[in-house]
Each structure stands twice: as structure tokens, then as C-alpha cells.
Amino acid sequence: MSVFAGPIQELVDELGRLPGVGPKSAQRIAFHLLEVKKEEALRLATAITEVKERIRLCDRCFNVSENELCSICADSRRDQTVVCVVEDPRDIVAVERTREFHGTYHVLGGALNPIDGVGPEQLRVRDLLDRLEKETIVEIILCTNSNLEGEATAMYLARLLSPLGMKITRIASGLPVGGDLEYADELTLGRALAGRREIAG
């Protein structure tokens, strides 16, 4: 049985589906939106609508973008011969904050997780292989999270890519085991990038 009137309960339910938002937080946000000026609530609604209508994935690296190519892929000053492979677009933000990396990216869209049914086919591995055929790449940096799934993904990619003859490196373990890139501070992640090591497949 719903405690609140229809639209309020619907809002609470929808907010509760957001990652990291529990029932109490959903109620708090819903009532905050009720209390703010209508223009403020509509700005939020407009921002959500705009992002869903205008943002897409980059045709080359699968980062979020307004255009066919994201701003990083479209930047001719970036080193086009080095590709940093990450799990998620949020990881690009974390790496960019370090100011240590000046190449391009490839977003896998997750990590290998057989328990959840995520195999290589569910990730953008095929797109990475297609890209490596078309472009002159000299180094692939495997920058997946240092948890079980991230490590398994890095090892799988190292084995898959090593016969192609390019340098395959893995970020150094300055990152805590089990930690996610998006939560790493710039200094730690910067050192991990600078101290990356070559891995054999």
C-alpha cells in the first residue's frame, strides 16, 4: 500500500531505482523537489531530458559524446597510437584528472563477470579488435579496475591481444585491490599510469 499520493509515490519509486539511492534517500529527494521552486525542479527535469536526447556514444571509443566522435577522439593533439582500455566512461574522467595520459581511449562497457552472465560478447572487445585492424596502435594500456572482474578482464585482453605484436601494459598496483578507478585520487592514479608494466598474454 502506497503511503503517499500517486505522483509522489511514483517519484519516490523512480528515485529509488537510481544506484546508491535507498528508500529513505528517495523520499528525502522527492520532498526536496516538492519544496524547491518550480523552475528549479523543471531545470533538473530538462537536464535529464537533454542528456537522454543529445548524448550518445562515440563511434570510435564509446565514450559519451554529443557528436559522432567525442572531444578526445576529435583532438588531433592526442597521441593516436596509444589506447587506454577502461571499463566505463567515468573511468576516463578519473584518468584525465591525472594529466598523465595523452592518448585515446576504448570503453569496454563493463568487465568480465560470468556469474552475472557478462562474457566477452557482452563487452566491446570485438569493436576494439576492429579498431586495432584499422588504426596504427603501438601500445594498449589495460586500465581496468583492480578487483577480481577487472583483473580477469585485463588478463583475458592481454592473452587475446599479445599475438597482434603491440606493447600491452597494465596500470601499476598503486591502486588498492578491490578499488574502483573513479574513486582513486589523481596522484595515486597518476603514479599507477606512470608505473604501468608490460604484461604477457
Secondary structure, DSSP 8 states (H G I E B T S, - for coil): --SS-HHHHHHHHHHHTSTT--HHHHHHHHHHHHHS-HHHHHHHHHHHHHHHHH-EE-TTT--EESSSS-TTTT-TTS-TTEEEEESSHHHHHHHHHHT---SEEEE-SS--BGGGTB-GGGTTHHHHHHHHHHS---EEEE---SSHHHHHHHHHHHHHHGGG-SEEEE--TTS-TT--GGGS-HHHHHHHHHT-EE---
